[in-house]
Amino acid sequence: DGKIQLKGTWTDKKDRVSPVTAEGSYTPESFKMDIHIKTISGMNLAGSMNAKRLSADCPAEETAAK
């Protein structure tokens, strides 16, 4: 239905765990998410991620195949 809702944890290299949530929307060509995390020290952080499809082919794969 074009909606994203994620809930989980992020673990750093020192095995410290922080809760993470994200919500947003997606289409076959793009997505947008608002992300929320609480650091191990208790600080709330928020951000957003936007992405869009650039091509059906991956130039890196084409170069590696040659």
Rosetta constraint file for C-alpha pairs under 8 A:
AtomPair CA 2 CA 25 HARMONIC 5.34 0.50
AtomPair CA 2 CA 26 HARMONIC 4.98 0.50
AtomPair CA 2 CA 27 HARMONIC 6.09 0.50
AtomPair CA 3 CA 23 HARMONIC 7.59 0.50
AtomPair CA 3 CA 24 HARMONIC 5.90 0.50
AtomPair CA 3 CA 25 HARMONIC 4.33 0.50
AtomPair CA 3 CA 26 HARMONIC 6.18 0.50
AtomPair CA 4 CA 22 HARMONIC 7.58 0.50
AtomPair CA 4 CA 23 HARMONIC 5.24 0.50
AtomPair CA 4 CA 24 HARMONIC 4.95 0.50
AtomPair CA 4 CA 25 HARMONIC 5.32 0.50
AtomPair CA 4 CA 26 HARMONIC 7.03 0.50
AtomPair CA 4 CA 33 HARMONIC 7.52 0.50
AtomPair CA 5 CA 21 HARMONIC 7.61 0.50
AtomPair CA 5 CA 22 HARMONIC 5.76 0.50
AtomPair CA 5 CA 23 HARMONIC 4.38 0.50
AtomPair CA 5 CA 24 HARMONIC 6.62 0.50
AtomPair CA 6 CA 21 HARMONIC 5.46 0.50
AtomPair CA 6 CA 22 HARMONIC 4.99 0.50
AtomPair CA 6 CA 23 HARMONIC 6.26 0.50
AtomPair CA 7 CA 19 HARMONIC 7.76 0.50
AtomPair CA 7 CA 20 HARMONIC 5.92 0.50
AtomPair CA 7 CA 21 HARMONIC 4.43 0.50
AtomPair CA 7 CA 22 HARMONIC 6.56 0.50
AtomPair CA 8 CA 19 HARMONIC 5.97 0.50
AtomPair CA 8 CA 20 HARMONIC 5.29 0.50
AtomPair CA 8 CA 21 HARMONIC 6.36 0.50
AtomPair CA 9 CA 17 HARMONIC 6.30 0.50
AtomPair CA 9 CA 18 HARMONIC 5.43 0.50
AtomPair CA 9 CA 19 HARMONIC 4.40 0.50
AtomPair CA 9 CA 20 HARMONIC 5.16 0.50
AtomPair CA 10 CA 17 HARMONIC 5.63 0.50
AtomPair CA 10 CA 18 HARMONIC 5.26 0.50
AtomPair CA 10 CA 19 HARMONIC 6.39 0.50
AtomPair CA 10 CA 20 HARMONIC 6.56 0.50
AtomPair CA 11 CA 15 HARMONIC 5.47 0.50
AtomPair CA 11 CA 16 HARMONIC 5.39 0.50
AtomPair CA 11 CA 17 HARMONIC 4.47 0.50
AtomPair CA 11 CA 18 HARMONIC 6.48 0.50
AtomPair CA 12 CA 16 HARMONIC 5.48 0.50
AtomPair CA 12 CA 17 HARMONIC 6.72 0.50
AtomPair CA 16 CA 40 HARMONIC 6.97 0.50
AtomPair CA 17 CA 40 HARMONIC 6.86 0.50
AtomPair CA 18 CA 37 HARMONIC 6.84 0.50
AtomPair CA 18 CA 38 HARMONIC 5.87 0.50
AtomPair CA 18 CA 39 HARMONIC 5.65 0.50
AtomPair CA 18 CA 40 HARMONIC 5.78 0.50
AtomPair CA 19 CA 37 HARMONIC 5.79 0.50
AtomPair CA 19 CA 38 HARMONIC 5.90 0.50
AtomPair CA 19 CA 39 HARMONIC 7.83 0.50
AtomPair CA 20 CA 35 HARMONIC 7.30 0.50
AtomPair CA 20 CA 36 HARMONIC 5.73 0.50
AtomPair CA 20 CA 37 HARMONIC 4.48 0.50
AtomPair CA 20 CA 38 HARMONIC 6.93 0.50
AtomPair CA 21 CA 35 HARMONIC 5.88 0.50
AtomPair CA 21 CA 36 HARMONIC 5.28 0.50
AtomPair CA 21 CA 37 HARMONIC 6.56 0.50
AtomPair CA 22 CA 33 HARMONIC 6.15 0.50
AtomPair CA 22 CA 34 HARMONIC 5.46 0.50
AtomPair CA 22 CA 35 HARMONIC 4.32 0.50
AtomPair CA 22 CA 36 HARMONIC 6.18 0.50
AtomPair CA 23 CA 33 HARMONIC 5.33 0.50
AtomPair CA 23 CA 34 HARMONIC 5.50 0.50
AtomPair CA 23 CA 35 HARMONIC 6.80 0.50
AtomPair CA 24 CA 31 HARMONIC 7.46 0.50
AtomPair CA 24 CA 32 HARMONIC 5.46 0.50
AtomPair CA 24 CA 33 HARMONIC 4.20 0.50
AtomPair CA 24 CA 34 HARMONIC 6.08 0.50
AtomPair CA 25 CA 31 HARMONIC 5.73 0.50
AtomPair CA 25 CA 32 HARMONIC 5.57 0.50
AtomPair CA 25 CA 33 HARMONIC 6.61 0.50
AtomPair CA 26 CA 30 HARMONIC 5.68 0.50
AtomPair CA 26 CA 31 HARMONIC 4.03 0.50
AtomPair CA 26 CA 32 HARMONIC 6.37 0.50
AtomPair CA 27 CA 31 HARMONIC 6.18 0.50
AtomPair CA 29 CA 52 HARMONIC 5.70 0.50
AtomPair CA 29 CA 53 HARMONIC 5.12 0.50
AtomPair CA 30 CA 50 HARMONIC 7.55 0.50
AtomPair CA 30 CA 51 HARMONIC 5.45 0.50
AtomPair CA 30 CA 52 HARMONIC 4.06 0.50
AtomPair CA 30 CA 53 HARMONIC 5.99 0.50
AtomPair CA 31 CA 49 HARMONIC 7.98 0.50
AtomPair CA 31 CA 50 HARMONIC 5.86 0.50
AtomPair CA 31 CA 51 HARMONIC 5.43 0.50
AtomPair CA 31 CA 52 HARMONIC 6.55 0.50
AtomPair CA 32 CA 48 HARMONIC 7.23 0.50
AtomPair CA 32 CA 49 HARMONIC 5.60 0.50
AtomPair CA 32 CA 50 HARMONIC 4.46 0.50
AtomPair CA 32 CA 51 HARMONIC 6.53 0.50
AtomPair CA 33 CA 48 HARMONIC 5.55 0.50
AtomPair CA 33 CA 49 HARMONIC 5.20 0.50
AtomPair CA 33 CA 50 HARMONIC 6.62 0.50
AtomPair CA 34 CA 46 HARMONIC 7.33 0.50
AtomPair CA 34 CA 47 HARMONIC 5.90 0.50
AtomPair CA 34 CA 48 HARMONIC 4.36 0.50
AtomPair CA 34 CA 49 HARMONIC 6.52 0.50
AtomPair CA 35 CA 46 HARMONIC 5.52 0.50
AtomPair CA 35 CA 47 HARMONIC 5.19 0.50
AtomPair CA 35 CA 48 HARMONIC 5.67 0.50
AtomPair CA 35 CA 49 HARMONIC 7.62 0.50
AtomPair CA 36 CA 44 HARMONIC 7.26 0.50
AtomPair CA 36 CA 45 HARMONIC 5.80 0.50
AtomPair CA 36 CA 46 HARMONIC 4.47 0.50
AtomPair CA 36 CA 47 HARMONIC 6.64 0.50
AtomPair CA 37 CA 44 HARMONIC 5.94 0.50
AtomPair CA 37 CA 45 HARMONIC 5.29 0.50
AtomPair CA 37 CA 46 HARMONIC 6.39 0.50
AtomPair CA 38 CA 42 HARMONIC 5.65 0.50
AtomPair CA 38 CA 43 HARMONIC 5.47 0.50
AtomPair CA 38 CA 44 HARMONIC 4.47 0.50
AtomPair CA 38 CA 45 HARMONIC 6.09 0.50
AtomPair CA 39 CA 43 HARMONIC 5.19 0.50
AtomPair CA 39 CA 44 HARMONIC 6.44 0.50
AtomPair CA 39 CA 45 HARMONIC 7.45 0.50
AtomPair CA 57 CA 62 HARMONIC 7.93 0.50
AtomPair CA 58 CA 62 HARMONIC 6.49 0.50
AtomPair CA 59 CA 63 HARMONIC 6.19 0.50
AtomPair CA 60 CA 64 HARMONIC 6.15 0.50
AtomPair CA 61 CA 65 HARMONIC 6.09 0.50
AtomPair CA 62 CA 66 HARMONIC 6.74 0.50
